[in-house]
Structure formats: C-alpha cells, structure tokens
Amino acid sequence: MTEEHDALRADIQLRMENGLKTEVQPRADSSELVLEIINRLQSSSGDLDSRLVIGGFTLTPVEHGGIEQACESCMYYLVHKKYCELPELEVPVEPEWSCRLWRI
Ligand code: SF4
C-alpha cells in the first residue's frame, strides 16, 4: 500500500505540475460552502482529476484569513500514512499540500 500511495502522490504532483486547474477559491469558510463542495464531489465521477479540481488542491499551503492552510495542520490528515481521510477525497497527500476543504 505504501508504494501504491507513493505512486499516487507522484501522479497527483505530475498532474498539478502539468497545469491541472483546480478550484482553489473560494475556500470552504461556511457550512453552506462545505456542503456545496461536498455535494459536488459526491455527484462527480469520483475520478482523481474531479477530486483534485473540485477539492481545489494545491502543491503548496494556502494563506487564508491569516492562517496557513496545509494538509499537515488539517483535521483530516493522517500523519503516519500521509493520507487525507475525508471520505469524499480519500487520497494520499504530502504535508505541504492543501485543498479548500481544509479544516482545523
Ligand atoms: S481535507 Fe485537509 S488533509 Fe484533505 S486534502 Fe484537504 S487540506 Fe489536505
């Protein structure tokens, strides 16, 4: 599983570096916005690109409202697995990555 996850992280990084445009803004500040983004993720095809685009992934932390939002400080981040356990995303990530569903 570790190798599979490493390969998936490398794949995600490549997609992002190749210019995949993700919806970095607006950040999910309100419960309405969280619900809207989650609903879109649930009704999408669920493939990797959809999750990255709708989730608004970035390869670097995003400064928002005076807070640096990075996977490593997000409540959904599993440190030892370097994994996002938000059910609608379920994807291996790097600690310095971010998405707009970041939550403390
Ligand atoms: S929900 Fe949190 S851990 Fe998951 S990708 Fe977004 S910022 Fe990273």
Boltz pocket constraint, residues with backbone or C-beta under 6 A from the ligand:
constraints:
  - pocket:
      binder: B
      contacts: [[A, 70], [A, 71], [A, 72], [A, 74], [A, 75], [A, 76], [A, 77], [A, 83], [A, 84], [A, 85], [A, 86], [A, 89], [A, 93], [A, 97], [A, 98], [A, 99], [A, 100], [A, 101], [A, 102], [A, 103]]
      max_distance: 6.0
